[in-house]
Amino acid sequence: MKITIDLRTALVGLVAGVILMFTLGAAGNNGIDGNPRYQVAGTHSHAVIVNTATGQAWSAYMNPNGGVTDADFKGAKLR
């Protein structure tokens, strides 16, 4: 079975995918409506979670030698 896709069909599919991507991104939870939006960053031995709506941050050291870790780092962030 040979399937061929013409250029017009591929272009329409690509444009539809890009529009869908932007629509979902714009409708996403951006922290403006009062619901928090979280960002996570880290290295091989350190992790940080930031609530971008309030600026609150939690950090943890994943190093076997230890370090200061927030007590509620592993706890639920939505209450």
PyMOL Python script that loads the backbone (N, CA, C, O; Angstrom):
from pymol import cmd

cmd.read_pdbstr("""\
ATOM      1  N   MET A   1       0.837  -1.163   0.000  1.00  0.00           N
ATOM      2  CA  MET A   1       0.000   0.000   0.000  1.00  0.00           C
ATOM      3  C   MET A   1       0.892   1.240   0.000  1.00  0.00           C
ATOM      4  O   MET A   1       1.727   1.407   0.889  1.00  0.00           O
ATOM      5  N   LYS A   2       0.723   2.067  -0.949  1.00  0.00           N
ATOM      6  CA  LYS A   2       1.515   3.286  -1.058  1.00  0.00           C
ATOM      7  C   LYS A   2       0.650   4.476  -0.672  1.00  0.00           C
ATOM      8  O   LYS A   2      -0.426   4.691  -1.230  1.00  0.00           O
ATOM      9  N   ILE A   3       1.142   5.244   0.297  1.00  0.00           N
ATOM     10  CA  ILE A   3       0.414   6.426   0.759  1.00  0.00           C
ATOM     11  C   ILE A   3       1.181   7.657   0.311  1.00  0.00           C
ATOM     12  O   ILE A   3       2.381   7.780   0.557  1.00  0.00           O
ATOM     13  N   THR A   4       0.490   8.551  -0.337  1.00  0.00           N
ATOM     14  CA  THR A   4       1.125   9.801  -0.746  1.00  0.00           C
ATOM     15  C   THR A   4       0.382  10.965  -0.116  1.00  0.00           C
ATOM     16  O   THR A   4      -0.846  10.967  -0.031  1.00  0.00           O
ATOM     17  N   ILE A   5       1.134  11.937   0.315  1.00  0.00           N
ATOM     18  CA  ILE A   5       0.565  13.134   0.903  1.00  0.00           C
ATOM     19  C   ILE A   5       1.047  14.313   0.072  1.00  0.00           C
ATOM     20  O   ILE A   5       2.248  14.527  -0.094  1.00  0.00           O
ATOM     21  N   ASP A   6       0.113  15.053  -0.434  1.00  0.00           N
ATOM     22  CA  ASP A   6       0.513  16.188  -1.250  1.00  0.00           C
ATOM     23  C   ASP A   6       0.937  17.354  -0.349  1.00  0.00           C
ATOM     24  O   ASP A   6       0.651  17.355   0.848  1.00  0.00           O
ATOM     25  N   LEU A   7       1.597  18.310  -0.913  1.00  0.00           N
ATOM     26  CA  LEU A   7       2.146  19.446  -0.184  1.00  0.00           C
ATOM     27  C   LEU A   7       1.044  20.267   0.486  1.00  0.00           C
ATOM     28  O   LEU A   7       1.228  20.751   1.603  1.00  0.00           O
ATOM     29  N   ARG A   8      -0.088  20.427  -0.181  1.00  0.00           N
ATOM     30  CA  ARG A   8      -1.178  21.224   0.378  1.00  0.00           C
ATOM     31  C   ARG A   8      -1.724  20.578   1.649  1.00  0.00           C
ATOM     32  O   ARG A   8      -1.971  21.282   2.628  1.00  0.00           O
ATOM     33  N   THR A   9      -1.918  19.274   1.660  1.00  0.00           N
ATOM     34  CA  THR A   9      -2.408  18.569   2.838  1.00  0.00           C
ATOM     35  C   THR A   9      -1.426  18.692   3.993  1.00  0.00           C
ATOM     36  O   THR A   9      -1.833  18.928   5.131  1.00  0.00           O
ATOM     37  N   ALA A  10      -0.147  18.535   3.714  1.00  0.00           N
ATOM     38  CA  ALA A  10       0.871  18.663   4.753  1.00  0.00           C
ATOM     39  C   ALA A  10       0.899  20.074   5.326  1.00  0.00           C
ATOM     40  O   ALA A  10       1.036  20.246   6.537  1.00  0.00           O
ATOM     41  N   LEU A  11       0.772  21.073   4.479  1.00  0.00           N
ATOM     42  CA  LEU A  11       0.783  22.460   4.928  1.00  0.00           C
ATOM     43  C   LEU A  11      -0.446  22.775   5.785  1.00  0.00           C
ATOM     44  O   LEU A  11      -0.332  23.459   6.802  1.00  0.00           O
ATOM     45  N   VAL A  12      -1.611  22.283   5.381  1.00  0.00           N
ATOM     46  CA  VAL A  12      -2.827  22.493   6.164  1.00  0.00           C
ATOM     47  C   VAL A  12      -2.684  21.825   7.535  1.00  0.00           C
ATOM     48  O   VAL A  12      -3.079  22.408   8.545  1.00  0.00           O
ATOM     49  N   GLY A  13      -2.139  20.638   7.584  1.00  0.00           N
ATOM     50  CA  GLY A  13      -1.926  19.951   8.856  1.00  0.00           C
ATOM     51  C   GLY A  13      -0.942  20.696   9.750  1.00  0.00           C
ATOM     52  O   GLY A  13      -1.152  20.794  10.959  1.00  0.00           O
ATOM     53  N   LEU A  14       0.120  21.215   9.166  1.00  0.00           N
ATOM     54  CA  LEU A  14       1.108  21.968   9.927  1.00  0.00           C
ATOM     55  C   LEU A  14       0.500  23.251  10.499  1.00  0.00           C
ATOM     56  O   LEU A  14       0.700  23.569  11.671  1.00  0.00           O
ATOM     57  N   VAL A  15      -0.236  23.979   9.672  1.00  0.00           N
ATOM     58  CA  VAL A  15      -0.875  25.220  10.131  1.00  0.00           C
ATOM     59  C   VAL A  15      -1.891  24.920  11.232  1.00  0.00           C
ATOM     60  O   VAL A  15      -1.953  25.646  12.224  1.00  0.00           O
ATOM     61  N   ALA A  16      -2.680  23.871  11.073  1.00  0.00           N
ATOM     62  CA  ALA A  16      -3.653  23.498  12.104  1.00  0.00           C
ATOM     63  C   ALA A  16      -2.945  23.147  13.415  1.00  0.00           C
ATOM     64  O   ALA A  16      -3.419  23.517  14.489  1.00  0.00           O
ATOM     65  N   GLY A  17      -1.835  22.448  13.339  1.00  0.00           N
ATOM     66  CA  GLY A  17      -1.073  22.104  14.541  1.00  0.00           C
ATOM     67  C   GLY A  17      -0.504  23.323  15.241  1.00  0.00           C
ATOM     68  O   GLY A  17      -0.536  23.404  16.469  1.00  0.00           O
ATOM     69  N   VAL A  18       0.013  24.267  14.477  1.00  0.00           N
ATOM     70  CA  VAL A  18       0.565  25.494  15.065  1.00  0.00           C
ATOM     71  C   VAL A  18      -0.538  26.310  15.716  1.00  0.00           C
ATOM     72  O   VAL A  18      -0.352  26.829  16.816  1.00  0.00           O
ATOM     73  N   ILE A  19      -1.688  26.433  15.054  1.00  0.00           N
ATOM     74  CA  ILE A  19      -2.814  27.174  15.633  1.00  0.00           C
ATOM     75  C   ILE A  19      -3.278  26.513  16.922  1.00  0.00           C
ATOM     76  O   ILE A  19      -3.553  27.203  17.904  1.00  0.00           O
ATOM     77  N   LEU A  20      -3.370  25.201  16.936  1.00  0.00           N
ATOM     78  CA  LEU A  20      -3.778  24.477  18.130  1.00  0.00           C
ATOM     79  C   LEU A  20      -2.781  24.698  19.261  1.00  0.00           C
ATOM     80  O   LEU A  20      -3.180  24.889  20.410  1.00  0.00           O
ATOM     81  N   MET A  21      -1.492  24.675  18.948  1.00  0.00           N
ATOM     82  CA  MET A  21      -0.460  24.882  19.953  1.00  0.00           C
ATOM     83  C   MET A  21      -0.587  26.270  20.590  1.00  0.00           C
ATOM     84  O   MET A  21      -0.523  26.397  21.813  1.00  0.00           O
ATOM     85  N   PHE A  22      -0.766  27.309  19.769  1.00  0.00           N
ATOM     86  CA  PHE A  22      -0.905  28.654  20.304  1.00  0.00           C
ATOM     87  C   PHE A  22      -2.203  28.822  21.090  1.00  0.00           C
ATOM     88  O   PHE A  22      -2.226  29.519  22.105  1.00  0.00           O
ATOM     89  N   THR A  23      -3.279  28.191  20.631  1.00  0.00           N
ATOM     90  CA  THR A  23      -4.549  28.275  21.339  1.00  0.00           C
ATOM     91  C   THR A  23      -4.452  27.642  22.714  1.00  0.00           C
ATOM     92  O   THR A  23      -4.914  28.227  23.693  1.00  0.00           O
ATOM     93  N   LEU A  24      -3.868  26.473  22.808  1.00  0.00           N
ATOM     94  CA  LEU A  24      -3.719  25.810  24.103  1.00  0.00           C
ATOM     95  C   LEU A  24      -2.777  26.583  25.012  1.00  0.00           C
ATOM     96  O   LEU A  24      -3.004  26.652  26.220  1.00  0.00           O
ATOM     97  N   GLY A  25      -1.732  27.158  24.456  1.00  0.00           N
ATOM     98  CA  GLY A  25      -0.806  27.945  25.256  1.00  0.00           C
ATOM     99  C   GLY A  25      -1.454  29.199  25.808  1.00  0.00           C
ATOM    100  O   GLY A  25      -1.212  29.566  26.957  1.00  0.00           O
ATOM    101  N   ALA A  26      -2.270  29.859  25.010  1.00  0.00           N
ATOM    102  CA  ALA A  26      -2.932  31.089  25.450  1.00  0.00           C
ATOM    103  C   ALA A  26      -4.017  30.793  26.477  1.00  0.00           C
ATOM    104  O   ALA A  26      -4.278  31.611  27.360  1.00  0.00           O
ATOM    105  N   ALA A  27      -4.642  29.645  26.369  1.00  0.00           N
ATOM    106  CA  ALA A  27      -5.714  29.294  27.300  1.00  0.00           C
ATOM    107  C   ALA A  27      -5.186  28.632  28.560  1.00  0.00           C
ATOM    108  O   ALA A  27      -5.960  28.341  29.471  1.00  0.00           O
ATOM    109  N   GLY A  28      -3.887  28.390  28.628  1.00  0.00           N
ATOM    110  CA  GLY A  28      -3.302  27.710  29.777  1.00  0.00           C
ATOM    111  C   GLY A  28      -3.355  28.540  31.042  1.00  0.00           C
ATOM    112  O   GLY A  28      -3.663  29.731  31.004  1.00  0.00           O
ATOM    113  N   ASN A  29      -3.056  27.914  32.147  1.00  0.00           N
ATOM    114  CA  ASN A  29      -3.067  28.573  33.444  1.00  0.00           C
ATOM    115  C   ASN A  29      -1.806  29.415  33.570  1.00  0.00           C
ATOM    116  O   ASN A  29      -0.708  28.877  33.712  1.00  0.00           O
ATOM    117  N   ASN A  30      -1.960  30.731  33.518  1.00  0.00           N
ATOM    118  CA  ASN A  30      -0.795  31.607  33.552  1.00  0.00           C
ATOM    119  C   ASN A  30      -0.636  32.358  34.857  1.00  0.00           C
ATOM    120  O   ASN A  30       0.194  33.264  34.939  1.00  0.00           O
ATOM    121  N   GLY A  31      -1.396  32.017  35.875  1.00  0.00           N
ATOM    122  CA  GLY A  31      -1.257  32.637  37.171  1.00  0.00           C
ATOM    123  C   GLY A  31      -1.987  33.965  37.304  1.00  0.00           C
ATOM    124  O   GLY A  31      -2.068  34.497  38.411  1.00  0.00           O
ATOM    125  N   ILE A  32      -2.517  34.515  36.233  1.00  0.00           N
ATOM    126  CA  ILE A  32      -3.189  35.806  36.289  1.00  0.00           C
ATOM    127  C   ILE A  32      -4.568  35.674  36.937  1.00  0.00           C
ATOM    128  O   ILE A  32      -5.032  36.598  37.605  1.00  0.00           O
ATOM    129  N   ASP A  33      -5.217  34.534  36.743  1.00  0.00           N
ATOM    130  CA  ASP A  33      -6.570  34.352  37.251  1.00  0.00           C
ATOM    131  C   ASP A  33      -6.611  33.935  38.717  1.00  0.00           C
ATOM    132  O   ASP A  33      -7.664  33.527  39.206  1.00  0.00           O
ATOM    133  N   GLY A  34      -5.498  34.026  39.422  1.00  0.00           N
ATOM    134  CA  GLY A  34      -5.459  33.676  40.835  1.00  0.00           C
ATOM    135  C   GLY A  34      -4.996  32.265  41.089  1.00  0.00           C
ATOM    136  O   GLY A  34      -4.648  31.931  42.222  1.00  0.00           O
ATOM    137  N   ASN A  35      -4.979  31.431  40.081  1.00  0.00           N
ATOM    138  CA  ASN A  35      -4.465  30.082  40.242  1.00  0.00           C
ATOM    139  C   ASN A  35      -2.960  30.100  40.023  1.00  0.00           C
ATOM    140  O   ASN A  35      -2.480  30.709  39.066  1.00  0.00           O
ATOM    141  N   PRO A  36      -2.219  29.446  40.892  1.00  0.00           N
ATOM    142  CA  PRO A  36      -0.766  29.499  40.767  1.00  0.00           C
ATOM    143  C   PRO A  36      -0.241  28.732  39.564  1.00  0.00           C
ATOM    144  O   PRO A  36      -0.832  27.747  39.122  1.00  0.00           O
ATOM    145  N   ARG A  37       0.856  29.199  39.058  1.00  0.00           N
ATOM    146  CA  ARG A  37       1.579  28.517  37.997  1.00  0.00           C
ATOM    147  C   ARG A  37       2.964  28.237  38.543  1.00  0.00           C
ATOM    148  O   ARG A  37       3.604  29.125  39.105  1.00  0.00           O
ATOM    149  N   TYR A  38       3.423  27.033  38.386  1.00  0.00           N
ATOM    150  CA  TYR A  38       4.687  26.628  38.975  1.00  0.00           C
ATOM    151  C   TYR A  38       5.743  26.428  37.905  1.00  0.00           C
ATOM    152  O   TYR A  38       5.454  25.988  36.792  1.00  0.00           O
ATOM    153  N   GLN A  39       6.969  26.759  38.266  1.00  0.00           N
ATOM    154  CA  GLN A  39       8.116  26.469  37.432  1.00  0.00           C
ATOM    155  C   GLN A  39       9.103  25.674  38.273  1.00  0.00           C
ATOM    156  O   GLN A  39       9.285  25.940  39.461  1.00  0.00           O
ATOM    157  N   VAL A  40       9.729  24.705  37.644  1.00  0.00           N
ATOM    158  CA  VAL A  40      10.679  23.840  38.326  1.00  0.00           C
ATOM    159  C   VAL A  40      12.029  23.964  37.641  1.00  0.00           C
ATOM    160  O   VAL A  40      12.117  23.946  36.413  1.00  0.00           O
ATOM    161  N   ALA A  41      13.066  24.087  38.431  1.00  0.00           N
ATOM    162  CA  ALA A  41      14.420  24.164  37.895  1.00  0.00           C
ATOM    163  C   ALA A  41      15.341  23.396  38.828  1.00  0.00           C
ATOM    164  O   ALA A  41      15.015  23.170  39.993  1.00  0.00           O
ATOM    165  N   GLY A  42      16.476  23.003  38.312  1.00  0.00           N
ATOM    166  CA  GLY A  42      17.408  22.298  39.175  1.00  0.00           C
ATOM    167  C   GLY A  42      18.655  21.836  38.459  1.00  0.00           C
ATOM    168  O   GLY A  42      18.800  21.966  37.244  1.00  0.00           O
ATOM    169  N   THR A  43      19.539  21.296  39.256  1.00  0.00           N
ATOM    170  CA  THR A  43      20.770  20.692  38.767  1.00  0.00           C
ATOM    171  C   THR A  43      20.803  19.261  39.268  1.00  0.00           C
ATOM    172  O   THR A  43      19.793  18.748  39.752  1.00  0.00           O
ATOM    173  N   HIS A  44      21.944  18.616  39.157  1.00  0.00           N
ATOM    174  CA  HIS A  44      22.045  17.230  39.609  1.00  0.00           C
ATOM    175  C   HIS A  44      21.933  17.110  41.124  1.00  0.00           C
ATOM    176  O   HIS A  44      21.677  16.016  41.627  1.00  0.00           O
ATOM    177  N   SER A  45      22.119  18.201  41.868  1.00  0.00           N
ATOM    178  CA  SER A  45      22.077  18.102  43.325  1.00  0.00           C
ATOM    179  C   SER A  45      21.169  19.132  43.998  1.00  0.00           C
ATOM    180  O   SER A  45      21.106  19.180  45.226  1.00  0.00           O
ATOM    181  N   HIS A  46      20.470  19.948  43.225  1.00  0.00           N
ATOM    182  CA  HIS A  46      19.638  20.986  43.824  1.00  0.00           C
ATOM    183  C   HIS A  46      18.378  21.167  42.985  1.00  0.00           C
ATOM    184  O   HIS A  46      18.432  21.119  41.756  1.00  0.00           O
ATOM    185  N   ALA A  47      17.236  21.376  43.658  1.00  0.00           N
ATOM    186  CA  ALA A  47      15.966  21.582  42.951  1.00  0.00           C
ATOM    187  C   ALA A  47      15.229  22.763  43.560  1.00  0.00           C
ATOM    188  O   ALA A  47      15.295  22.987  44.769  1.00  0.00           O
ATOM    189  N   VAL A  48      14.529  23.515  42.723  1.00  0.00           N
ATOM    190  CA  VAL A  48      13.759  24.669  43.169  1.00  0.00           C
ATOM    191  C   VAL A  48      12.392  24.634  42.487  1.00  0.00           C
ATOM    192  O   VAL A  48      12.303  24.375  41.287  1.00  0.00           O
ATOM    193  N   ILE A  49      11.329  24.894  43.249  1.00  0.00           N
ATOM    194  CA  ILE A  49       9.981  25.043  42.721  1.00  0.00           C
ATOM    195  C   ILE A  49       9.546  26.469  43.046  1.00  0.00           C
ATOM    196  O   ILE A  49       9.649  26.901  44.195  1.00  0.00           O
ATOM    197  N   VAL A  50       9.060  27.204  42.046  1.00  0.00           N
ATOM    198  CA  VAL A  50       8.651  28.597  42.237  1.00  0.00           C
ATOM    199  C   VAL A  50       7.193  28.762  41.827  1.00  0.00           C
ATOM    200  O   VAL A  50       6.795  28.347  40.739  1.00  0.00           O
ATOM    201  N   ASN A  51       6.406  29.369  42.700  1.00  0.00           N
ATOM    202  CA  ASN A  51       5.038  29.757  42.378  1.00  0.00           C
ATOM    203  C   ASN A  51       5.133  31.128  41.742  1.00  0.00           C
ATOM    204  O   ASN A  51       5.427  32.103  42.433  1.00  0.00           O
ATOM    205  N   THR A  52       4.891  31.230  40.445  1.00  0.00           N
ATOM    206  CA  THR A  52       5.089  32.489  39.743  1.00  0.00           C
ATOM    207  C   THR A  52       3.989  33.498  40.022  1.00  0.00           C
ATOM    208  O   THR A  52       4.150  34.675  39.699  1.00  0.00           O
ATOM    209  N   ALA A  53       2.874  33.077  40.611  1.00  0.00           N
ATOM    210  CA  ALA A  53       1.810  34.022  40.954  1.00  0.00           C
ATOM    211  C   ALA A  53       2.142  34.768  42.243  1.00  0.00           C
ATOM    212  O   ALA A  53       1.834  35.953  42.369  1.00  0.00           O
ATOM    213  N   THR A  54       2.771  34.081  43.208  1.00  0.00           N
ATOM    214  CA  THR A  54       3.065  34.706  44.496  1.00  0.00           C
ATOM    215  C   THR A  54       4.546  34.959  44.727  1.00  0.00           C
ATOM    216  O   THR A  54       4.910  35.775  45.573  1.00  0.00           O
ATOM    217  N   GLY A  55       5.400  34.270  43.987  1.00  0.00           N
ATOM    218  CA  GLY A  55       6.838  34.410  44.183  1.00  0.00           C
ATOM    219  C   GLY A  55       7.394  33.481  45.242  1.00  0.00           C
ATOM    220  O   GLY A  55       8.599  33.496  45.493  1.00  0.00           O
ATOM    221  N   GLN A  56       6.554  32.674  45.871  1.00  0.00           N
ATOM    222  CA  GLN A  56       7.022  31.740  46.891  1.00  0.00           C
ATOM    223  C   GLN A  56       7.873  30.659  46.232  1.00  0.00           C
ATOM    224  O   GLN A  56       7.562  30.190  45.138  1.00  0.00           O
ATOM    225  N   ALA A  57       8.948  30.272  46.912  1.00  0.00           N
ATOM    226  CA  ALA A  57       9.856  29.261  46.364  1.00  0.00           C
ATOM    227  C   ALA A  57      10.169  28.206  47.404  1.00  0.00           C
ATOM    228  O   ALA A  57      10.221  28.492  48.601  1.00  0.00           O
ATOM    229  N   TRP A  58      10.376  26.989  46.941  1.00  0.00           N
ATOM    230  CA  TRP A  58      10.790  25.880  47.778  1.00  0.00           C
ATOM    231  C   TRP A  58      12.051  25.303  47.169  1.00  0.00           C
ATOM    232  O   TRP A  58      12.143  25.163  45.949  1.00  0.00           O
ATOM    233  N   SER A  59      13.026  24.967  48.003  1.00  0.00           N
ATOM    234  CA  SER A  59      14.266  24.397  47.476  1.00  0.00           C
ATOM    235  C   SER A  59      14.633  23.144  48.247  1.00  0.00           C
ATOM    236  O   SER A  59      14.248  22.963  49.402  1.00  0.00           O
ATOM    237  N   ALA A  60      15.392  22.278  47.574  1.00  0.00           N
ATOM    238  CA  ALA A  60      15.845  21.038  48.199  1.00  0.00           C
ATOM    239  C   ALA A  60      17.204  20.662  47.634  1.00  0.00           C
ATOM    240  O   ALA A  60      17.483  20.867  46.452  1.00  0.00           O
ATOM    241  N   TYR A  61      18.040  20.111  48.494  1.00  0.00           N
ATOM    242  CA  TYR A  61      19.329  19.584  48.069  1.00  0.00           C
ATOM    243  C   TYR A  61      19.200  18.076  47.925  1.00  0.00           C
ATOM    244  O   TYR A  61      18.732  17.399  48.840  1.00  0.00           O
ATOM    245  N   MET A  62      19.610  17.556  46.790  1.00  0.00           N
ATOM    246  CA  MET A  62      19.545  16.126  46.521  1.00  0.00           C
ATOM    247  C   MET A  62      20.928  15.501  46.637  1.00  0.00           C
ATOM    248  O   MET A  62      21.167  14.409  46.121  1.00  0.00           O
ATOM    249  N   ASN A  63      21.816  16.180  47.299  1.00  0.00           N
ATOM    250  CA  ASN A  63      23.205  15.753  47.447  1.00  0.00           C
ATOM    251  C   ASN A  63      23.316  14.818  48.650  1.00  0.00           C
ATOM    252  O   ASN A  63      22.715  15.101  49.686  1.00  0.00           O
ATOM    253  N   PRO A  64      24.056  13.725  48.555  1.00  0.00           N
ATOM    254  CA  PRO A  64      24.210  12.830  49.697  1.00  0.00           C
ATOM    255  C   PRO A  64      24.886  13.497  50.889  1.00  0.00           C
ATOM    256  O   PRO A  64      24.734  13.038  52.021  1.00  0.00           O
ATOM    257  N   ASN A  65      25.634  14.582  50.648  1.00  0.00           N
ATOM    258  CA  ASN A  65      26.299  15.291  51.740  1.00  0.00           C
ATOM    259  C   ASN A  65      25.338  16.200  52.494  1.00  0.00           C
ATOM    260  O   ASN A  65      25.705  16.762  53.526  1.00  0.00           O
ATOM    261  N   GLY A  66      24.130  16.352  52.003  1.00  0.00           N
ATOM    262  CA  GLY A  66      23.119  17.134  52.695  1.00  0.00           C
ATOM    263  C   GLY A  66      23.102  18.586  52.273  1.00  0.00           C
ATOM    264  O   GLY A  66      23.789  18.992  51.335  1.00  0.00           O
ATOM    265  N   GLY A  67      22.312  19.346  52.976  1.00  0.00           N
ATOM    266  CA  GLY A  67      22.110  20.762  52.708  1.00  0.00           C
ATOM    267  C   GLY A  67      20.773  21.158  53.289  1.00  0.00           C
ATOM    268  O   GLY A  67      20.029  20.303  53.771  1.00  0.00           O
ATOM    269  N   VAL A  68      20.459  22.430  53.253  1.00  0.00           N
ATOM    270  CA  VAL A  68      19.206  22.920  53.818  1.00  0.00           C
ATOM    271  C   VAL A  68      18.076  22.684  52.816  1.00  0.00           C
ATOM    272  O   VAL A  68      18.096  23.202  51.700  1.00  0.00           O
ATOM    273  N   THR A  69      17.098  21.894  53.238  1.00  0.00           N
ATOM    274  CA  THR A  69      15.928  21.595  52.403  1.00  0.00           C
ATOM    275  C   THR A  69      14.691  22.115  53.103  1.00  0.00           C
ATOM    276  O   THR A  69      14.527  21.904  54.305  1.00  0.00           O
ATOM    277  N   ASP A  70      13.815  22.794  52.372  1.00  0.00           N
ATOM    278  CA  ASP A  70      12.570  23.278  52.954  1.00  0.00           C
ATOM    279  C   ASP A  70      11.737  22.099  53.424  1.00  0.00           C
ATOM    280  O   ASP A  70      11.642  21.082  52.736  1.00  0.00           O
ATOM    281  N   ALA A  71      11.135  22.238  54.596  1.00  0.00           N
ATOM    282  CA  ALA A  71      10.372  21.138  55.195  1.00  0.00           C
ATOM    283  C   ALA A  71       9.182  20.723  54.329  1.00  0.00           C
ATOM    284  O   ALA A  71       8.842  19.541  54.284  1.00  0.00           O
ATOM    285  N   ASP A  72       8.546  21.669  53.645  1.00  0.00           N
ATOM    286  CA  ASP A  72       7.369  21.339  52.843  1.00  0.00           C
ATOM    287  C   ASP A  72       7.674  21.217  51.354  1.00  0.00           C
ATOM    288  O   ASP A  72       6.772  21.379  50.532  1.00  0.00           O
ATOM    289  N   PHE A  73       8.921  20.937  50.986  1.00  0.00           N
ATOM    290  CA  PHE A  73       9.296  20.798  49.585  1.00  0.00           C
ATOM    291  C   PHE A  73       8.520  19.679  48.913  1.00  0.00           C
ATOM    292  O   PHE A  73       8.079  19.840  47.775  1.00  0.00           O
ATOM    293  N   LYS A  74       8.342  18.549  49.587  1.00  0.00           N
ATOM    294  CA  LYS A  74       7.664  17.404  48.995  1.00  0.00           C
ATOM    295  C   LYS A  74       6.154  17.423  49.229  1.00  0.00           C
ATOM    296  O   LYS A  74       5.448  16.532  48.759  1.00  0.00           O
ATOM    297  N   GLY A  75       5.656  18.415  49.940  1.00  0.00           N
ATOM    298  CA  GLY A  75       4.232  18.510  50.241  1.00  0.00           C
ATOM    299  C   GLY A  75       3.433  19.053  49.065  1.00  0.00           C
ATOM    300  O   GLY A  75       3.989  19.539  48.080  1.00  0.00           O
ATOM    301  N   ALA A  76       2.120  18.958  49.196  1.00  0.00           N
ATOM    302  CA  ALA A  76       1.214  19.475  48.161  1.00  0.00           C
ATOM    303  C   ALA A  76       1.330  20.993  48.125  1.00  0.00           C
ATOM    304  O   ALA A  76       1.415  21.642  49.167  1.00  0.00           O
ATOM    305  N   LYS A  77       1.331  21.556  46.916  1.00  0.00           N
ATOM    306  CA  LYS A  77       1.466  23.006  46.753  1.00  0.00           C
ATOM    307  C   LYS A  77       0.121  23.698  46.633  1.00  0.00           C
ATOM    308  O   LYS A  77       0.037  24.901  46.882  1.00  0.00           O
ATOM    309  N   LEU A  78      -0.924  22.991  46.265  1.00  0.00           N
ATOM    310  CA  LEU A  78      -2.266  23.585  46.171  1.00  0.00           C
ATOM    311  C   LEU A  78      -3.044  23.240  47.426  1.00  0.00           C
ATOM    312  O   LEU A  78      -3.085  22.081  47.840  1.00  0.00           O
ATOM    313  N   ARG A  79      -3.659  24.243  48.031  1.00  0.00           N
ATOM    314  CA  ARG A  79      -4.430  23.991  49.259  1.00  0.00           C
ATOM    315  C   ARG A  79      -5.777  24.597  49.153  1.00  0.00           C
ATOM    316  O   ARG A  79      -6.575  24.494  50.085  1.00  0.00           O
TER     317      ARG A  79
END
""", "prot")
cmd.dss("prot")
cmd.show_as("cartoon", "prot")
cmd.util.cbc("prot")
cmd.orient("prot")
